[in-house]
C-alpha cells in the first residue's frame, strides 16, 4: 500500500454517498505551480474529469473494478485490494441487526477513582446532553438493540464514586468523603427536567413513589401483562451481565414470575439502597403494552423493611443515591417510552451537536435537524436504519423492520420532510442506473437477459451480469432496460443529499474523527467497549466559524475522490486531486507560523484544518508519483510541504524522501545539503533523523566533505549480535520466513529466537511483543496523567486518549505531573502503580493498552526486571514524542529473576535471513542503550543443507 494511504482512509472514514463539492472541485481552474497532466513519458491526459477508462482493461477479481492491463498496475491494484479487504459481500447487515454476546467484566463501578466522578463542561455544565452512560456502563441484562430500554441519566458518572461506595464493602464508605450538594442539571437545552418536589429524609422516605418502566421483556417468564398487575422488586446480584440488576416480579396470586428488569440507569442507584438501607419496593402496571417485547410503564412505592434501621454512617451516600434515582426518573419523562436505544442515541447525537455547535449550521440547517425530533417514531427509526446501511438506493417493497410498524406511512413522512427522496419513473433513472441495477437479484438479472435474448455464462457473478446489462444499454443495444428494471424494483428510495450531508457533519463534529459512527453507541450499550471517565473542559471551539468547517469538509471530499481514484486506477483524476490539494495549501510562512505559546496550545487543532487534510492528500500523491518514477514532480511537492508546514512532526519523513528523490535524479550534492539541513531541524526526530545522519555519512565523503560529522561515532556504535540457525520451512522471496522449532512445530523467527533464549541462550522468559507491551506499560503507569484535567483535549465520551497525545503539546502541558510520576517509577514504585492501575481500569479502552495480549503477571515481571531508571527513561521518551517513538521497538522482551524481587531484562530485535534493521529500529536500539537497557540483535540464518544430511 502507498505510504499515507492507510492514514488517509482513516481520516475519510465511511465514504459519503454524496460529494456536494465534487463538480466544483474538479471543474474549477487550478492555481497550482505544478503540471501533473502529463505522465512520466510526457503524454498529455485528456481534459475530462469523468472516470478514466483505459483502452485495454481487465476486471479485478477482488473488487470487480476495471483495471489497466499493465502488469505493474494490476499487481499494485491487487496488493491494495487484498490488504484492504475490499471484496464485496453480496449480502449486507448493519451493526444494528447483529447479535453480540457480552462478557461479564466484574462489578460495574469497582475501583473508580475520585477524579473520575465529575463531568465538567465550562460552557454550561448543567445542560450537557451527552449521556454519561455511554462511557462504558454494562447492560443490566442482555437486552437486544430493539428492546425499548430508553431511560438515560445524564449524571451517571457524576455519582459513580458514591455508587461504588454504597456497594458490598463497608470500607469503601468509611475512608472517603462524599460531597453530593450539586444541583441537578437539565437534560435538554430547551426543556428543563423538573427538580423533584420531595424534600426527602430517610425517616420520611416510606411511601415515596417512582414512575419507571420494565425493560428486558425478552427474558421474562410472562409474555402478557395486564393493566394494574401487582409487582415487586427483587435484587439479582448473580446476574452475569450486571451485579446491580433488579428483577421485576409479578406479585399476583403469589406466582413470582419474572416480568423483566428495571432500567439499568435506575437499578444502579436503587440496588445499594435495597441492600444497605433496608428498603423494599412494590407497585403496579400503569399501562398494558401493545406488544410482548415493549417496555411496560409502572409505578413503584418505597417501603422501609425495618422501622429502626440506622444508617447514620451512610446518610450522605443514601442522600446522593436517592437524589440520583429521582433524577433518572425525571429525566426519563423527556423521552417517550417507545423510544428504543439506537433511536435515542441518534437523537442525543443530533441534539448535542446543535447545542454545542450552533454557529456551524445555518438557520435552515438547524431547523431541518431540529425537525427530526418531531417525526413519528416509525419515521425516525426507518431513517436511522436506512442511514446506517450502505445503499444508496433501497427497494421500497423490500423495506421491513420489526420495530417500524407502518413502513409505508414512515416513507411518506420522510419524503414530505425532505429526509429521503424517491423515483419510480424511467426518465429519472439514467444517472443512477448502476446503483439501481445492483438492487436486482441474480434471478432477476438472468430473467432480463433471457427476455432480451442475451447470452450469459452460467455461474456468472451478480456484478458481472449487471455490468453486462449496463454496457449493452450504453451501447444502445438495450433501450428497454430502464423499464424492465423498474418493473422489477418498483419505487426506490434513498437518503436525500441534504440529510446525508448534515448527519455526516453532525457525526464528524460529535466524534471528531472518521473512524467512529453511530455504531459506537451500540458497542458501548452492549458492553463490548468501555471508555474511560474523564472531565470534559471546553474553553474554545475546534471550528471557530462555519467557513472553516466547510473548507474542512471540502478537503475531506477531495481526499475521498483521491482514495476512490486510486481504487479505480484513474491516473488522470489522481493527478488532478494532487494539483488541487497543492493549490489549496498555505502559500507562505506567515499563514502557518504562530507564537510559541499559541503553537503548543493549538497543535492538535491544526489537524482539523483544511490545510492538514490537503497535506495528507499531497503526501499520498508523492508516494504515487514515486511509484511512477516521477521524481521531479515528487521533489517539487516535497519542497512545497517543507515550505508550508515549518512546525510539523512529519518533516523528518518529508526531508528524508526529498534527499532520496534528489539522489534518484542524480543531484547528489543537493541531496547532501538537504540531509544536512534536516539534521538542524528540531522537528526531524527518531528514525528519520538517524536515516539522514547515515545519508550524510555516505554522501559526505571526500571530496564533497573532508570533515567527519560529530555524530559519526554515535551512529557507528556496534550493537551486540547473536547468530542462531534454524531449519527452514520456506525460503521464498517476499514471504515471511518460517522455521521448524525445537519442538518440531512450525514457527516464525521470533518464536525460534524465544526458544533459543529459553534454552541454551540463558534461561530467559519473554514475550514477542514489539511495541505492544511497552505501550501497555506506558498507558497503565501514566493512566491518571493521560486522563488528567486539561482543557479542550476531551470533547466526547468516546475517546480512548486525549486529542493532543500525538502532539508536542502533550508533555509541556502536563510536565509537572509527568515528571512527578516518572520519579516514582524511577524510585521503584512502578509495580505498585501498575497493579493499582490494572485493577482500577481493566477492560477500559485506552490508546496502546492491550488488555488481552499480556497478563498482569507478565507485566509485573517485566516491570520488576527492567528496573525503575530504565523504565522511567523509556516512558519519558513516549511522553515527549508519542508519535515518533510508538513504533519500531525491539521484537522480544526477555527477563529472568535472581531471587524473588530482583532480576534483569534484555530487549532483542530479531531478523530473518533476508531482513535488515530499519532506521527506526536502529534509532530505538541506540536510545535504549543510552537509557541503560541491555539490547542485542538476533540474526536467524538457515541451517546449511550439508548439516541436515
Secondary structure, 3 states (H helix, E strand, C coil): CCCCHHHHHHHHCCCCCCCCCHHHHHHCCCCCCCCCCECCCCCECCCCCCCCCCCCEEECCCCCCEEECCHHHHHHHHHHHHHHCCCCCCCCCCHHHCCCCCCCCCCCCCCCCHHHHCCCCCCCHHHCCCCHHHHCCCCCCCCCCCCCCCCCCCCCHHHHHHHHHCCCCCHHHHCCCCCCCCCCCCCCCCCCCCCCCCCCCCCCCCCCEEEEEEECHHHCCCCCCCCCCEEEEEECCCCCCCCCCEEEEECHHHCCCEEEEECHHHHHHHHHHHHHCCEEEEEEECCCCCCCCCCEEEEEEEEECCCCCCCHHHHHHHHHHHHHHHHHHHHHCCCCCCCCHHHHHHHHHHHHHHHHCHHHCCHHHHHHHHHHHHCCHHHHHHHHHHHCCCCCEEEHHHCCCCCCCCHHHHHHHHHHCCCEEEECCHHHCHHHHHHHHCCCCHHHHHHHHHHCCCCCCCCCCHHHHHHHHHHHHHCCCCCCHHHHHHHHHCCEEEECHHHHHHHHHHHHHHHCCCCCCCHHHHHHHCCCCCECCCCCCCCCCCCCCHHHHHHHHHHHHHHHHHHHHHHCCCHHHHHHHHHHHHHHCCCCHHHCCCCHHHHHHCCCHHHHCHHHHHHHHHHHHHHHHHHCCCHHHHHHHHHHHHHHCCCCCCHHHHHHHHHHHHHHCCCHHHHHHHHHHHHCCCCCCHHHHHHHHHHHHHHCCCCCCCCCCCCHHHHCCCCCEEEEEEEEEECCCCCCCEEECCCCCEEEHHHHHHHHHHCCCCCCEEEECCCHHHHHHHHHHCHHHHCCCCCCCCCCCCCCCCCCCCCCHHHHHCHHHHHHHHHHHHHHHHHHHHHHHHHHHCCCECCCCCCCCCCHHHHHHHHHHHCHHHHHHHHHHHHHCHHHHCCCCCCEEEEEECCCCCEEEEEEEEECCCCCCCHHHHHHHHHHHHCCCCEEEEEEEECCHHHHC
